[in-house]
Amino acid sequence: MLQQRARGVGVNLHFDTRVASIDQLGNYDLIVGADGVNSLVRRSFEGDFGASSSYLDTKFAWFGTSKRFETLTQTFR
């Protein structure tokens, strides 16, 4: 519905577009950079976003389940 509404008011939507340089983005009003942990968008605007990264030895895995939990539960061993 959001995409349909956006198109209805004249927004040009672009998906699945590999961006090698921020210069490719031009003068867009909104950019959604869903490009993961090694985000080009995040790296390019670290100062503006106040972002920082640190690398640790701790491993974390997320496993999905259809089981409903009443509270947030995480167990580490």
C-alpha positions in Angstrom: 0.0 0.0 0.0 2.9 2.4 0.8 4.5 1.7 -2.6 1.2 2.3 -4.4 0.6 5.5 -2.5 4.1 6.7 -3.2 3.8 6.0 -6.9 0.4 7.7 -6.8 2.0 11.0 -5.7 4.8 10.8 -8.3 7.6 9.1 -6.3 10.0 7.1 -8.5 10.9 3.9 -6.5 14.1 2.0 -7.2 14.8 -1.5 -5.7 17.7 -4.0 -5.8 20.2 -1.4 -7.0 23.8 -2.0 -6.2 25.5 1.2 -5.3 29.3 1.3 -5.6 29.7 5.0 -4.7 27.5 7.5 -2.8 28.0 9.8 -5.8 25.6 7.5 -7.7 22.7 8.5 -5.4 22.3 12.1 -6.7 20.0 14.5 -5.0 17.3 12.2 -3.7 15.1 13.4 -0.8 15.2 10.0 0.9 17.5 7.0 0.6 16.9 3.7 2.5 20.3 1.9 2.7 19.5 -1.6 3.7 22.9 -2.9 2.8 23.9 -4.8 5.9 26.7 -4.7 8.4 29.3 -3.4 5.8 27.0 -0.7 4.8 28.4 1.8 2.2 25.7 4.3 3.3 26.7 4.0 7.0 30.4 4.2 6.3 30.0 7.2 4.0 28.0 9.1 6.6 29.5 7.8 9.9 30.1 11.3 11.2 26.6 12.5 10.3 25.0 9.4 11.9 27.3 9.3 14.9 27.9 5.6 14.0 30.7 3.5 15.4 31.7 -0.1 15.1 33.9 -2.4 17.2 34.8 -6.0 16.6 34.8 -8.5 19.4 35.3 -12.2 19.8 31.8 -12.8 21.1 29.6 -14.9 18.7 25.8 -14.4 18.4 23.4 -16.3 16.4 19.7 -15.6 15.9 17.4 -18.6 15.3 13.8 -18.0 14.3 10.9 -20.0 15.7 7.2 -19.9 15.5 7.1 -20.6 19.3 5.6 -17.7 21.2 7.6 -16.5 24.3 5.8 -14.4 26.9 9.0 -12.5 27.7 12.3 -11.8 25.9 14.6 -14.7 26.7 18.2 -15.2 25.7 20.4 -18.0 26.9 24.2 -17.9 26.4 26.5 -20.9 27.1 
